[in-house]
Amino acid sequence: MKFVYLNLQEHPRGNYMLDCLVQAGLIPSAVVEERSSLAEKGRINLTNELRQLAPAVPLPRSLNEIVAGHKIRCEEVANHNDARCLSILDEIKPELIVLGDTRIILPRVMETALEKTVERTGRILLERLNQLLADMPDRIVAVRGRGMLYGVQFERRIDAKAILRRCFDNGLVAETCGPMNNVLKIAPPLTISEDNLDNGLALLNEALSGLPTE
């Protein structure tokens, strides 16, 4: 999943959280640090507290040490709520924003990223479902919906319950609706990654492909 990590510049707690993510193999596409008086005050205060409470324990690693050896874009902004930060997020188009130690982030920052993610993923989902319709006209009658909510309508002769069983056996939870109970609901999480979306649709494709039409 493509994500961006926001943190006050060199804040020990935020750096520690980032270090844990990177060591776990969760690599952000970018780290956006806020360089401000708020960031400086927070860094100094927490650093002093840590030295007093546990003088023998090393401080968290610096950003340069954490990102060394990884292709992680590093940016600085004056305020995580400013136009510069929004521009960076708009350029990268992350699927998720992870907050390290930050100021209070205004809803427009988080919503902008989520809205763009949903819009992009929704387009991908519709493309994939329309391709499924084109590939299986003997099984699928129509694809209807918008955004991240769609219904895939099967031919009447298709056993929808058998499709659900096959999906469930393969690890895909599915549900049908409609007066004939022959419409499959497609409602993935808003933050689903493209890889997970493709995996789910591949399982649906497999369930449909192996099903007799009579």
N, C-alpha and C positions, 0 to 999 in steps of 0.2 A: 504494500500500500504506500502510495506517495504521500508523505507528510512533511510539514514544516514545524520546526521547533522554535518557540519564542522564549527568550530568557533575558533577564536583566544582565547587563554586561559583567561577565565573570562572577556571577553570584554563586557562592559555594553550593547552596542547596540545588539550584538549577543545574549547575555543572555536574553535580553528583548524579542527578536524575538522568541527564543526557548520557553520561558515561555508562550508566547501567543499561540504557537502551542500546547503545552502540555495541557494548560487550555481549548483549543478548542477540545481536544480529539485526536489530531494528534500526536501520540507517536512515536518517532523515534526508530528504532532498536538499534541504537548506536549514541553516540556523540563523535566525534573525535576532540580533542582540540590540537591546535598547541602551544607548549611551547617554545617560542623563544624571542630574544631581540625585534623583531618586535611586537610580541604579547604584551610584557610587556610595551613597549613604547606606543602602541595604547591604552592599558587599562588605563595607568596613565593619558595620555593626555585627553581622553574623560571623565574620572572620575573627573578630575579637572575642566573641562569645565562645566559639569553638576552641580557640587557643586557651581560654581560661578553664573551660569544662574538661577538655581532653588534650592537654598539651603534648602528649606523646603520640597522638593519632595524627597522621599526615592529613593535610587539607586536601579537598577534592582536586583533581587534576584541572589544569587550565584548558580552555577551549582548544588551543593549538595542539596540546597533547592528546586530547580526545579525538580530534578529527584527523590526526596524522595517519596517513596510509589509506584514508577513505576519500572518495570523491564527494565531499559535502560542501556545498556552496555556503559561504559565510558572509552575512551582510550586517551593517550597522544602521540603525535609525535613531532619531532623536526621541521618538515616542512611538510605542507600538500601535497607537490609535491614529497616527498621522497618515497623510496621503502617500508618503514614501513607502510605508509598510504595506498599505493596501495595493500599491502598484506592484510590489514584489510578489505578493500573494496572487495577484491577478495574472502576472507573468508565469509563475510556476504552476498555478492551478492545482493546489494540493487537494487530495481527497480528505485530508484530516489536518487540523491544527492542534499541536500538542503544546500545552502551556507548562513551562518550567516554573521559574519564579518571575512573575511579571506584575505590572500594575494591574488595576482592574481593566479588563479588556471590554471595550464597548461592543454591544451586540452586532453593530454593523460590520465589524471586522470578522467575527465568526460567521455571521449570516452570509456575508459576501462569498466566503470560501465554500460554505455548504450549498448555497444556491447554485453556484457555478458547477460544483461537483454533481449535484442532482440533475442539472440541465444537461451536462455532458453525458452522464451515465444513462439518463433517460433516452437520449438520442441513440446511444449504442444499443440499449435494450430493444428499442423499436426496430432498428436495423436487423438485429439478430432474429427477432420474432418474424419479421417480414420475410427473411430468408428461409426460415423454417416453414412458413406458409408456402413459399414458392417451391420448396423442395418436396413438400408432402401435401399436394392438393387433394389426394385421395383420403387424407386423414383429417386435415384442418380446413375448416370452412372460412374462418375469418379471425383477424386479430383486431381487437378494439381496446381503446383506452388512451391514456396520455400520461406524461411524466414518468412516474415509477409504478404505475398501477395499470395492469392490462389483463384482458381476458382472452384466452385462446379457445375458440369454439371448435369442437370436434364434429365430424360427420356423425349422424345419428347411429349408424351401425357400429361405431367405435365404442368399445367397452371402456368407459371412463374410469370405472373402479379398477379395472385391470391396470390401467396406466398409473393410477395412484399407488397401487401395490408395488409395481415395478420401480416407481420413483422412490418409494419408501425403502424398499430392499436395497437400493443403491445409495441411500443416505440423503435423499432429497425429500423434504417434507412438502407436500402439496395438498391442495384442496380444490374441490369443484363447486360450482354454483349454477344458477340459471334454472328456468322452469323444467328443462329436460335433464338437468344436472350434468350437462355435457360441456361446460365452460370451465377451463382451468384458470384459477387465479394466479397471476404473476405479480407479486408484491414484495420485492427484495428490500432489505434495509436501505435507507437513504445513503448510508456511508459505505455500501458494498464496493469492493474493489472490482476492477474490470476482470481480473483473473478469476475471482470467485463467481462473478456473474457468468462468465464463459463456462466455468466448471458446472454450474447449476443447469445452464441451458444444454450443455453436452449430455448431462444425465437425462434430461427430458427428451432430447433427441434419441438417445439410446432406448428409452422406454417406448417411444413411438415407433422407432424403426423395427423393433423386434416384435411388434404386435400385429397379429393378423387382422385384416380389415373386414373379414366376413365372420 
